[in-house]
Amino acid sequence: MPAPNVVLRSALFGVVKRGSRKYEKNVLKTTLNGYTVKFTGEQLDQSDLDVWLECLQRCQDSPLGYTVRFAAHNFLLSIQRNTGKSDHEWLKNSLLRLKANAVEISDGKYTYIGSIIDLIYRDEKTGENCLALNPKISACFGDAGWTGITKEIRLKLKGKPLTQWLYGFYSSHAKPFPVKVATLKELCSSEIKELYKFRQILQKSLNELSAVTCWLYEIDNTDKVILKKH
């Protein structure tokens, strides 16, 4: 499943406590590797990223900008959600958040300003949803700016937002470099104020990540996370 590195390495889809979603206006999201990301809209979390990645997957076999149709029931099953009335409403609200925003992504050479989803509407005759992504957004990511992540692993971590974020972040690095705990806290936009509390939760999440990926990690005496893949 393809995902842009700048998304996996930033706080665009952050770690948000349930019930604490805020409206943000032109907020600079912490990123790595020279990218800048600014966001205006209702705060996006890892469950919204599940929805967006599913959208990307469904659109990858069609030219960008082409309208792709899907049934909400099938979409929910594909991301391992229940299919009751409240779940359909949840999906509708997530797609609305992904549409009703403005994101500014720049690599210093090219800047994209637009919404994360270009077009979303419902065909009331067929009951299908219709989706299109803006083809111009791909120019910002470039051919080498994507990482293939394993959908099954990400879904195993469903309900564990920090662990999901860590999986995406480290997946986007072929050879991960040491990262300070404080830097990871900023990158994932954790709302935990005390660094020692975040470190405790981070260690638990790294254990969860290691259990499903077999990646090994340690937090050294300089407070850096050192992770090794196999």
C-alpha positions in Angstrom: 0.0 0.0 0.0 1.7 3.3 -1.1 2.0 6.2 1.2 3.9 9.5 0.8 7.0 9.8 3.0 6.2 13.4 4.0 2.9 12.2 5.5 4.5 9.3 7.3 7.2 11.5 8.8 5.1 14.4 9.9 2.3 15.3 12.3 -0.3 15.8 9.5 -2.1 12.7 10.7 -1.1 12.9 14.3 -1.7 11.1 17.6 -5.0 12.7 18.8 -6.8 11.8 22.0 -10.3 10.6 21.5 -12.7 13.5 22.0 -10.0 16.2 21.8 -10.0 16.9 18.0 -9.4 20.6 17.4 -9.8 23.0 14.5 -6.4 24.2 13.3 -5.6 27.2 11.2 -2.4 27.3 9.1 -0.6 25.2 11.7 2.9 24.2 10.8 3.3 20.5 11.2 6.7 19.2 12.4 8.5 17.3 9.6 11.9 15.9 8.5 14.0 16.1 5.4 13.4 19.7 4.3 9.6 19.4 3.8 7.2 21.9 5.3 3.6 21.1 5.9 0.9 23.6 7.0 -2.6 22.5 7.7 -6.0 24.2 8.1 -9.0 22.2 9.1 -10.3 19.8 11.7 -7.4 17.9 13.2 -6.6 14.6 11.5 -5.7 11.4 13.3 -4.5 7.9 12.5 -8.0 6.6 11.8 -8.3 9.3 9.2 -5.0 8.1 7.7 -6.5 4.6 7.5 -9.3 6.1 5.4 -6.9 8.1 3.2 -4.6 5.2 2.6 -7.6 3.1 1.5 -8.6 5.9 -0.8 -5.0 6.0 -2.3 -5.1 2.2 -2.7 -8.5 2.3 -4.5 -7.2 5.1 -6.9 -3.8 3.7 -7.6 -4.9 1.6 -10.7 -6.6 4.7 -12.2 -5.1 7.9 -13.5 -5.0 10.6 -10.7 -8.1 12.8 -11.1 -10.2 9.9 -12.3 -13.4 9.3 -10.4 -13.4 6.0 -8.5 -16.6 4.5 -7.1 -16.9 2.4 -4.0 -19.6 1.2 -1.6 -19.2 2.4 2.0 -19.9 -1.2 3.3 -17.1 -2.7 1.3 -14.8 0.2 2.2 -15.4 -0.3 6.0 -14.8 -4.0 5.7 -11.5 -3.4 3.9 -10.2 -1.3 6.8 -11.5 -3.8 9.4 -14.3 -1.6 10.8 -17.8 -2.6 11.7 -20.5 -1.8 9.2 -23.4 -0.5 11.4 -25.1 2.8 11.1 -22.6 4.6 13.4 -19.7 3.2 11.4 -21.2 4.5 8.2 -21.6 7.9 9.9 -17.9 7.7 11.1 -16.7 7.1 7.6 -18.8 9.9 6.2 -17.3 12.3 8.8 -13.8 11.1 8.1 -14.2 11.7 4.4 -15.6 15.1 5.1 -12.5 16.0 7.2 -10.3 14.8 4.4 -12.1 17.0 1.9 -12.9 20.1 4.1 -9.3 21.2 4.7 -6.4 23.1 3.1 -2.9 21.6 3.2 0.3 23.3 2.0 3.1 20.9 1.3 6.5 22.2 0.0 9.9 20.6 -0.6 11.4 24.0 -1.4 11.0 23.5 -5.1 7.3 22.8 -5.5 4.4 23.7 -3.3 1.0 22.1 -3.3 -1.9 23.9 -1.8 -5.3 22.2 -1.8 -7.4 19.6 0.0 -6.3 16.1 0.7 -9.2 14.7 -1.2 -10.2 16.6 -4.3 -13.7 15.3 -4.8 -16.1 13.2 -2.8 -19.8 12.8 -3.5 -22.6 10.2 -3.2 -24.6 8.7 -6.1 -28.0 8.4 -4.4 -29.3 6.1 -7.2 -26.6 3.5 -6.8 -25.7 4.2 -3.1 -22.0 4.4 -4.2 -19.5 7.0 -3.1 -17.5 8.8 -5.8 -13.9 9.8 -5.1 -11.2 11.7 -6.9 -7.7 12.8 -5.9 -6.0 15.9 -7.2 -3.2 14.8 -9.7 -1.2 17.9 -8.8 -0.5 16.6 -5.3 1.7 13.8 -6.7 4.2 16.3 -8.1 5.0 17.3 -4.5 5.8 13.8 -3.4 8.0 12.8 -6.5 8.8 9.3 -7.7 11.1 8.6 -4.8 8.9 10.1 -2.1 6.7 7.1 -1.5 6.9 4.1 0.8 5.1 0.8 0.5 3.6 -0.2 3.9 2.0 -3.5 4.7 -1.7 -2.9 5.2 -2.2 -6.0 7.3 0.5 -4.9 9.8 -1.0 -1.4 10.1 -4.5 -2.9 10.7 -3.1 -5.2 13.4 -2.2 -2.0 15.2 -5.6 -0.5 14.9 -6.7 1.4 18.0 -3.0 2.1 18.9 -2.4 5.4 17.3 1.1 6.0 18.4 2.2 2.5 17.4 0.6 3.0 14.0 2.4 6.3 13.6 5.7 4.7 14.6 5.1 1.9 12.0 4.6 4.5 9.3 7.5 6.6 10.3 10.1 3.8 10.5 8.7 2.1 7.4 9.6 5.2 5.4 13.3 4.8 6.3 15.3 1.9 4.7 17.9 2.3 7.4 16.4 4.2 10.4 18.7 6.7 12.1 18.8 7.5 15.8 16.0 9.9 16.8 15.6 11.7 20.1 12.5 10.9 22.1 11.7 14.6 22.2 11.9 14.8 18.4 9.5 11.8 18.0 7.1 13.6 20.5 7.0 16.6 18.2 6.8 14.7 15.0 3.7 12.7 16.1 2.1 15.8 17.7 1.6 14.1 21.0 -0.5 16.1 23.4 1.3 14.6 26.4 3.2 17.6 28.0 5.7 15.7 30.2 8.5 14.1 28.3 9.0 11.3 30.8 5.3 10.3 30.5 5.6 10.3 26.7 8.8 8.2 27.0 6.9 5.6 29.0 4.1 5.4 26.4 6.6 5.4 23.6 8.4 2.4 25.1 5.1 0.5 25.3 4.3 1.4 21.7 7.8 0.3 20.5 7.2 -3.0 22.3 3.9 -3.4 20.4 5.7 -2.5 17.1 8.5 -4.9 17.7 6.0 -7.7 18.5 4.3 -7.4 15.0 7.4 -6.5 12.9 10.3 -8.2 14.8 12.2 -4.9 14.5 14.6 -4.4 17.5 15.0 -1.1 19.3 16.7 0.5 22.3 16.6 3.9 23.9 20.2 4.8 24.6 21.7 6.9 27.3 21.4 10.1 25.1 17.6 9.5 25.0 17.7 8.5 21.4 15.6 5.6 19.9 17.8 3.3 17.9 15.7 0.9 15.8 17.0 -1.9 13.5 15.1 -3.8 10.9 15.7 -7.4 9.8 
